[in-house]
Structure formats: structure tokens, C-alpha cells
């Protein structure tokens, strides 16, 4: 059986990185570079470098913006 969906294809990548190491994401808007800036005290600080056309938010901010837009507000 073939199941078709209108949802975009997604994928997940789980990798181990040390401080100073990077992950590169190649998009149609350009490269996105995610670097591990610092690790400590149960936290990881990331540095995300993107083209100016790419918006980057924390997950909870993104979800709040989506909820606001769905309720008729502006993110």
C-alpha cells in the first residue's frame, strides 16, 4: 500500500559535537551553521549563523508566534 501525504518530508539527525564543532545545513536560502559555543552546568549554548532571510527563534517563541497568528494576532 502506498500512503501519500501533503505534509512536507522531514528528517532528524542526532549527532555528538564538542565545544567549537559545527553542523552545516544547506538550504535554498544559503548555509546555516550551528556551532557549539559552550557546554556546562547542564546547558549547551549554541551559535546559529544564517542568511538574513532566515528567521531563527527558540522553540517556545516559535510556537507562541504560531498560536498568536492563528488567533488573529501578529507574531
C-alpha positions in Angstrom: 0.0 0.0 0.0 1.3 3.5 -0.9 0.4 6.3 1.5 0.6 9.8 0.2 0.6 12.9 2.3 0.6 16.6 1.6 2.9 17.2 4.6 6.5 18.1 3.7 9.1 15.4 4.2 11.1 15.8 7.4 14.1 14.2 8.9 16.1 14.1 12.1 19.8 13.9 12.7 21.3 13.2 16.0 25.0 13.9 16.3 27.5 14.3 19.1 29.6 17.5 19.0 32.2 19.1 21.2 32.5 22.8 22.0 33.7 24.6 18.9 32.5 22.0 16.5 29.7 22.8 13.9 26.9 21.3 11.9 26.2 22.8 8.5 22.7 22.9 7.0 22.5 23.6 3.3 19.2 25.3 2.3 17.9 27.1 -0.8 18.4 30.4 1.1 22.1 29.6 1.9 24.1 27.8 4.5 23.1 27.6 8.2 25.9 26.9 10.6 25.1 25.7 14.1 28.2 25.7 16.4 28.5 24.5 20.0 29.7 27.7 21.7 29.8 26.4 25.3 28.9 23.3 27.3 28.4 23.5 31.1 26.1 23.4 34.1 23.6 21.3 32.4 23.3 23.7 29.4 24.5 23.9 25.9 25.0 27.3 24.3 24.5 27.3 20.5 25.7 29.8 17.9 23.4 29.9 14.9 24.7 31.8 11.8 22.2 32.2 9.0 21.5 34.2 5.9 19.5 37.4 6.8 16.4 35.9 5.1 16.2 33.1 7.6 14.4 33.7 10.9 15.6 31.8 13.9 13.6 31.5 17.1 13.7 29.3 20.2 11.0 26.6 20.0 8.7 28.1 22.6 8.9 31.5 20.9 8.1 30.0 17.5 5.1 28.1 18.9 3.8 31.3 20.7 4.1 33.2 17.4 2.1 30.5 15.6 -0.6 30.5 18.3 -0.8 34.3 18.1 -1.1 34.3 14.3 -3.8 31.6 14.5 -5.8 33.7 16.9 -5.6 36.6 14.6 -2.7 38.5 16.1 0.7 39.2 14.6 3.8 37.3 15.6 
